[in-house]
Amino acid sequence: MENSLPQSAKELKVFLQGLDRYLLDKALEWARETYKAILEQVDEVVAEQRSEGLTIEHQRGVWHQTCLGAVRVKRRQYGDGKGNYRYLLDELMGMGKRWHVTWEVQGLALELATQMPYRRSSEVLRKTSAVDLAHQTIWRLVGKVADPYIKKAEREIEWFVKTGEIPDGEGKKVARLLVEADGVMLSLQREKERKAEVKLGIAYEGWEKVSKDRYRTLNKTVFASVADGDTFWAGMSLKLESKYDLSRIGDTIVGGDGAVWVKEGATYINGRFQLDRYHLNRELCHALGQDGETRGKVWRACESGDTELGLKIMVEAMKKAKGEQAQRIAKAYHYLRENSDGLVDYRLALGEEGKSLRRTGAIEGNIDKLVVRRMKNQGMSWTIRGIQRLLCIRFMALEDQLEEWLRRNDDQDARINIPPKKIRRLVTNLSIQEPDDWLKVTIPALYGPHASRPWVKALKKLSEVPSL
């Protein structure tokens, strides 16, 4: 012990640099002891207040994973005389027999899992907090929390498709709603197919300016699914109906890249299709290359609503081109022809008010931030269920519903009637008494064999609390 004490100014520097960790460890140690004491005394109250017919069988210890670290808590096992066993303290805390992770830790782990791989989430938790969860545990946690939500959503979509009934929602009325959709392919493992498309939809009411030339969408709603187009739009429609009265929205614009399933969305929600300008510009640039004059003519024709003129210009350019360029122009021509109903700038049809609106195109940035960055590249591959689970958790976190769902998903019911005053008195007494003892803890170096040394005197001076 003596050798571990600072022997010089250099060692004192090292000691002081780690002082925050030392004090944090001491604080966490006291907190874990308090946590354990409170729960074990609550377990005694539960034993006194238990229902008739329950007998105490054993007292078993179990490790709780808390934000204070792992804490071993002893609690009583009860039998009902029919061969069934229960842990009332676990039920009171919303914990299963084999799942002792507090809500706070679950929330932390899930938030991290939406941003980084499970293994990396485990490492970050361990390095930045007292929580030590294996990456497999975080993976199981995602499934445990997401599966009930997914099953509930699937039942609602199935009922909607079958009956056409729309559940009651907020009924919000807006003058205009912009809806955009796009898809991204993810690699699969342990599935029949090698790839699966994640379909993402966003809806928003407009934009607000945040700085020069920067805007953000207003009241954004998001929905994602690994499903066919009909199922996706059924889910998206339900999500929107829970918030809006779609039958009373003045204008609904559906933007996308021209994929068949995206254009079908305009029919589902009674809107008009708009081909995203990003995709239009990409096709024209790929086809016409350095011919900026022709590209500009086609662009302006499409923007102004003279689609036939734009197509005619493309035909003329195709006649002049040769080889691969002619093929590229032909491909772009067919792309424009197939999406002719979405070429005209939607703002032209909205009158004077529409001239201040921005173009559609927010979906590109959203699909990158919400899906691609977390789930694509980096050698990642998924099962279909794994994609659904992570998307579910990711969007619950985005919409601040995660904590609410964690608590709502607790189906445990201990059926214990504990007097509130008794619980309040118990927790208050433990919370007040224990810290006093901890605050009296001293730094051993101040009273050891080196107490007369200058560096110890300096440390003692630092540790003194001035009187008020």
Phi, psi and omega in degrees: 000319182297323182291340182277347180283150179301132182253351183205174179298325179294317178291326176298320179300316179297319180298315181292325179295333178259009184296323181297319178294320179301312181292322178296317178300319179295318180296318179292325178298315177296318182297320178295320178296320179293317178303312181298315182296317180298311184294320182289329175284326174297322179299326177293319177296319178299320179298322179290327187259008186294161180290155176294145180097347177264126179246146180282123182261309183212170168237114186240146177267150179212147180273124173266130174270108184239170177288352175270351186116185179281132181231128178270121184241133175268133177217161187272143174258136183242147174244146181259009180083356180245015180089004179260141181237145183221155171241100187295326179295318177300316181295321179298327181268001180074029181250143176277174181297329183240023182218097185240067178239126183291159179302320182298316180292320178301315180298317179299313183295319181292319178300316179294320182295335177285345185251338186209164180303156184301318180296318179293323177301317179298317180296317181296317178300315183293323184278336186249357181209183177272002183277132178229092179245134175292153181295331176293326178294319178295320177299315178295324179297318178302315179293319182299320182277322186282324188303313178299323179294317180297315179298319178297315180295319179296320177297319181294318179294317179299318179293320180295315179296322184285319187250337184078004181284136180251122180293158179296141179226194180291332179070030182295139181246128178227157181286330186208142178226129178252126182239132178229149181216150177200168180229158177219139182270132177242147178285144182247158172224150180056033177230161179294321180268158179268338182225155174219144181262125171269121179263130182238134176233142174231150175224140180208163187262351181158207183224157169228145183278131180251335176193184181299123178062020177233132181227160172225153183286151182260133175050057184285138173242136182235150177209139179220152182200151170254084186204175176288170185300317181298315180294321178300311184289332174296316178294318179296319179297317178298318180298317180289322181294334178291344183245322186241160166264092186298334182288347184241022175269132184298304182227133175237122181251130178247110183256149179182189186268003179099000176300146184303315183293332178289315180295329178296337179297330178298325178288319181300316185249019174055055179234183178250140183278140176229119176288126180300138181292336176299313182288324177297313180296321180298317180294318181293318180295320181294324184279316189260349175056239185278357181280075183295328182295311179294319179300318180295321179297315180296317181300310182295324179295317179293318181298319185281349180102356179269071184298321182297323178295317179299318179293323179297319178297322179295320179297316179298319179294326181292325179294326182278337184278164179224158173059226185296326180295320178299322179293321180294320179294321179297319179296316179295323178300313180294326177297315178293320180297315182293334182247027183299330180288349180243010183283321184295133178301120185301337183291336180296329183276355184259008176075200184299322181297324183293341184292340180270358181281157176266165178287162170284168180141004180291342185295328182299312179292325182290319181291332176289312183287323187271335184236303191299311186298327182267331194239358182238158179066196181054024179072017184281142171216154192223163162267161178302316181295323179297321177296313182299318181296312183292322176300318180301309181295320182299317182280330173296320178294319180298323183264013178056039179252357189295310181297318179299318181290324178301317181284322180292329184282358178281104182261011178283142178221105184284341181053045179246125180261093182261127179304124182304321182297324181293319179294315181299318181294320180298309183294320181296315181298315179295321184290331183272319188287316187296319182299329181302316180294320182293323182292343180274357179297137182250164175275117185306325184299334184290338185236011180275194183292347181255019186299336183271354182287151184302318183292329178288321177298322178295319179295320179297321179297318180295328185278348181287136177264118183296142179285146182264000000 
